[in-house]
Amino acid sequence: MSEPQGRPNPEPDATAAALIARVKRLMIVTMATTFTVLAIVLIVIGYRVSRSGESAPAATEDALPLPAGAKVLSAAINDGRITVAIETPGGAEILNFDQKTLKPIGRIRLVPSQ
């Protein structure tokens, strides 16, 4: 190809050459730092993903003991407890169970005031 017409590119003087060299070094250091940090982040993500499969608890299947004829209105899990609101023929109740053992730890009967 032919050279474009116009001003020829003059060689930079010593000051400009030193400045260009300094900018190139800064760019190289910045790129190396960026790639190093990116590699570290990807390694940490990969490590956590590979370790996440080992910490999953085994699924269990159990049944909560409810009174006969009870209808579950709501259920919630919080602070290691399972809270179940039920409606029985005798009125509404709130039952609390231990989340790990499923043993009853509390019962509140809701009765209308007289």
URDAJO-V280053 format. One record per backbone hydrogen bond with DSSP energy under -1.0 kcal/mol. NH is the residue of the N-H (numbers start at 1). CO is the residue of the C=O. E is the energy in kcal/mol with one decimal. If there is no record, write none. Layout:
NH;CO;E + NH;CO;E
This chain:
17;13;-2.5 + 18;14;-2.1 + 19;15;-2.1 + 20;16;-2.7 + 21;17;-2.3 + 22;18;-2.2 + 23;19;-2.4 + 24;20;-2.3 + 25;21;-2.2 + 26;22;-2.3 + 27;23;-2.3 + 28;24;-2.3 + 29;25;-2.6 + 30;26;-2.5 + 31;27;-2.6 + 32;28;-2.5 + 33;29;-2.4 + 34;30;-2.5 + 35;31;-2.6 + 36;32;-2.2 + 37;33;-2.6 + 38;34;-2.5 + 39;35;-2.3 + 40;36;-2.3 + 41;37;-2.5 + 42;38;-2.4 + 43;39;-2.2 + 44;40;-2.4 + 45;41;-2.5 + 46;42;-2.5 + 47;43;-2.4 + 48;44;-2.5 + 49;45;-2.4 + 50;46;-2.3 + 51;47;-1.8 + 52;48;-1.3 + 70;67;-1.5 + 71;87;-2.4 + 73;85;-3.4 + 74;85;-1.5 + 76;83;-2.4 + 78;81;-2.4 + 81;78;-1.5 + 82;97;-2.8 + 83;76;-3.2 + 84;95;-2.8 + 85;74;-2.6 + 86;93;-2.8 + 87;71;-2.6 + 88;91;-2.8 + 91;88;-1.6 + 93;86;-2.6 + 94;108;-2.8 + 95;84;-3.1 + 96;106;-2.9 + 97;82;-2.6 + 98;103;-2.4 + 99;80;-2.8 + 102;98;-2.1 + 105;96;-3.1 + 106;96;-1.4 + 108;94;-2.8 + 110;92;-3.0
